[in-house]
Amino acid sequence: LHNRDHVLLKSVLVINLEVKDNHEEAAVGGQLTLELCQKIEAVESWEDSIDEIIAAFEAKHRRKL
């Protein structure tokens, strides 16, 4: 137990995007998820920008996260 490497704790972000269980909605959900991840990845600090990113995403796609 004592010879394991120490792990630094880091913040993680969990976002729930509701997707109906069918092929069409899964494809759309995948594209929306990719877009959202790219928006989050593009900012320097997601912690400082996440509220604005989510608000813009919800307004653009009319989906609640």
trRosetta pair geometry for C-beta under 8 A, 3 or more apart (Angstrom, degrees):
i j d omega theta_ij theta_ji phi_ij phi_ji
1 4 6.7 -44 -171 -1 35 111
11 47 6.8 50 93 -79 159 119
13 40 7.3 -148 73 -158 160 151
13 46 6.4 -79 -41 130 150 139
13 50 6.8 -162 -126 -115 139 143
15 36 7.1 -129 98 146 160 146
15 54 7.5 -161 -125 -104 127 114
15 65 5.4 -20 -169 -176 104 121
16 65 6.6 143 69 -173 58 64
17 29 6.0 150 123 -152 121 98
17 32 6.4 173 -167 105 151 122
17 33 6.1 -151 35 -80 158 91
17 36 7.5 -172 -65 6 140 159
17 63 7.0 37 -148 144 88 135
17 65 6.0 -28 -86 -117 71 84
18 63 7.6 -159 49 -168 87 107
18 64 7.8 20 14 72 116 80
19 25 5.3 153 -173 144 80 104
19 26 6.1 90 161 -96 132 51
19 28 7.7 172 -132 77 103 86
19 29 3.6 4 -106 -84 134 156
20 25 4.1 71 57 49 89 176
21 25 7.4 -12 1 68 9 129
21 26 7.7 35 -143 -57 35 104
22 25 5.1 77 59 19 84 103
22 26 6.7 -152 89 -11 37 93
23 26 5.7 -59 -144 37 27 113
23 27 6.4 28 158 -21 64 105
24 27 5.9 -56 -155 32 29 110
24 28 6.6 23 152 -12 64 107
25 28 5.6 -54 -146 41 36 110
25 29 5.9 39 154 -22 68 108
26 29 5.6 -53 -141 39 29 114
26 30 6.3 35 156 -24 63 104
27 30 5.8 -52 -150 31 29 113
27 31 6.7 26 153 -15 61 105
28 31 5.8 -57 -153 37 33 109
28 32 6.3 30 152 -17 67 108
29 32 5.7 -55 -144 39 32 110
29 33 6.1 35 156 -22 65 107
30 33 5.7 -53 -146 35 29 112
30 34 6.4 31 155 -19 63 104
31 34 5.8 -53 -150 34 31 112
31 35 6.5 32 152 -18 64 105
32 35 5.7 -54 -149 36 33 112
32 36 6.3 32 154 -18 66 106
32 57 8.0 105 -173 -169 96 111
32 61 6.1 83 -128 -131 122 163
32 63 7.1 19 -164 38 156 158
33 36 5.8 -55 -147 37 31 110
33 37 6.2 30 155 -18 65 107
34 37 5.8 -57 -147 38 29 111
34 38 6.3 30 155 -20 64 107
35 38 5.8 -57 -150 35 29 111
35 39 6.5 30 153 -20 64 104
35 57 7.7 148 112 -124 107 106
36 39 5.7 -53 -151 33 33 112
36 40 6.4 29 153 -15 66 106
36 53 7.5 107 -154 156 76 110
36 57 5.6 42 -104 -120 98 150
36 65 8.0 134 -127 -95 151 145
37 40 5.7 -56 -147 39 32 109
37 41 6.0 31 155 -18 67 110
38 41 5.7 -55 -140 40 30 111
38 42 6.2 37 157 -31 63 107
39 42 5.8 -55 -150 26 27 115
39 43 7.5 21 157 -19 59 101
39 53 5.2 149 133 -150 121 114
39 56 7.8 -160 -164 82 153 123
39 57 7.0 -166 47 -68 163 111
40 43 6.6 -61 -163 26 34 104
40 46 5.0 32 -168 -117 92 123
40 49 7.8 166 -129 91 58 111
40 50 7.1 27 -120 -105 101 80
40 53 6.0 103 -81 166 70 166
43 46 5.8 124 75 -83 116 56
43 48 7.6 -149 154 69 130 90
43 49 4.4 -105 -171 41 166 159
43 53 7.2 -109 -17 -62 142 130
44 48 7.8 -7 79 47 86 126
44 49 8.0 110 48 -17 64 132
45 48 4.3 50 98 14 114 110
45 49 6.5 131 85 -3 65 97
46 49 6.0 -79 -139 54 34 93
46 50 5.3 56 166 -64 77 96
46 53 7.6 -40 -146 8 80 152
47 50 6.5 -21 -128 -10 19 114
49 52 5.5 -64 -168 47 66 109
49 53 5.5 66 137 -28 91 108
50 53 5.5 -57 -142 38 34 113
50 54 6.1 29 162 -17 69 107
51 54 6.1 -58 -147 38 26 106
51 55 6.2 25 156 -18 63 110
52 55 5.7 -55 -143 38 30 112
52 56 6.2 28 159 -17 65 108
53 56 6.0 -59 -149 38 26 108
53 57 6.2 27 153 -19 63 110
54 57 5.6 -55 -145 38 32 113
54 58 6.2 31 158 -18 66 107
54 65 5.4 -114 -152 55 106 139
55 58 5.9 -55 -145 37 28 110
55 59 6.3 25 157 -16 62 109
56 59 5.8 -58 -146 39 29 110
56 60 6.1 27 157 -19 66 111
57 60 5.9 -58 -143 38 27 109
57 61 6.1 -15 172 16 65 113
57 63 7.6 -51 141 65 87 95
57 65 6.7 33 96 -27 125 134
58 61 6.9 -75 -133 54 20 83
58 62 7.4 57 173 -110 55 16
58 63 6.2 -120 -128 74 61 52
58 64 6.0 41 -134 -105 117 42
58 65 6.1 -113 -73 2 102 93
59 62 7.5 12 -167 -70 21 53
